[in-house]
């Protein structure tokens, strides 16, 4: 339902159906908290979550400007109540009772800033927010968007372990944007309707660690090896493509918000008991020798119900899988080390 709402405006018949369902109590009450809600990803994400009929309470938190975002979004005539919270003193109230916490908080990379500068700032932000989640909503599902996801998810896991409330089933790195890009780029080359396309993406969420499995794409198209190599590279470099197109004035915020909203919707459906909700996500996993890995995951009432196996890979994909492992291993270790400093 939510996917179609994002693609086209709902008919009045659909709206009245949603209202009937809500009034009959068939949709559970769900509180969603967005941490970093006044930022470049946070604002469009807040808008998209306000449009989601599964959300009954939308809690928007940031260090500044959140009341304005909440007032703006709160005027939209959909189900959820919206409250904006600002500053450290209000973080507890923002989180209390949350079923799902989405974290797009952090800073984008600015000119002159090294990757290590960016890592230290965002890792520190994630560390503080996860300490608060452990305290105020320890049973919530956590969707990590803050980059570098390959490291921030292991940081979150370590912080939750220290607090004695780590549940591997409830922590997700959001890699949905890689899937969204892979679907879009593949549909363009295969000349098939993008709405019908599915492409699993495995590995991590940065550069070479992103591995789209075009051999498993549906509908299957007979694309040459050169085209598949180029599609893989474009999916891996999608973020850079946006940064360059914005000429240093921003990164992927709108497409990331869309992808974040899609994954959050899948998590809410899982919590509500909708069967067979399967999405790719970066989670604790034994599917490879690495402790965290992105692959297809079945979502349910406890978060991760099942991590699905990778399925058959082409020779090109097998090579890509082996090539990404050292980079991903290093990013995971960097996150664990930071959390334990």
C-alpha angles and dihedrals in degrees: 000000000000093000091057090046088058093049101044136005114265121254119242088249090058091047092053090047090053090048091050091049091049094047091050088056095239093133115068122231108262128183116205121190122198114199109202093026097156095057134095093275096028098061099053089039089055089051093050093047089050087058092052111100091205091068116085098169125030116194115193118196134180139138091255144006096023098125090061094049090047093049091049097046092038092067091067110108100235133115104269127092110225126211126177121212125192132194136006093290092064100044092096092055091047091055104037111114095004117156093189130024119195117195117200090146120133141072128288117235111273128200111284093019116123122219088249091055089051092046094052094049097046094039089054092050092049092048092055095044093049091050087056093047089052089054104039108027107014094163098052123114109247121214110194116206098153111112140273084043091177086066105025093061092055088046090054091048091053093048091050091048090053089052090050095238106094113144110179090201092064103050119085134176107213107232094156092114089066089054092046091052094045091052093048096047093043093049090052093053097038092046093227129133106276093219090065096049125105125182123171114219119200139181117043140322107263135069115304092006088072108088118178112199100220090166086070095043118128130244088037115230127189099242123166123248091250092054092048090049090051092047090051091050092047092051090050092048097041093112092051090049090059095043090053093046089052088051096229093312097108149330136243103313106140097044090043091052090050091049091046090051092050092052093045089052090053090051091051091049089051091050089050092054100253104160127238100014103164125177135156114254141160105249143149102286146169093202090105131013089267117096093225126036139157117238140126112309130188110224125211147147092307097042110249108039095170139356105220122219121256096250124212115337128201118239089256090053093046088055091047091050093054091043094054097049099080092048093047092045090053092050092050092049090048091055094047091048092050093049092051098047 
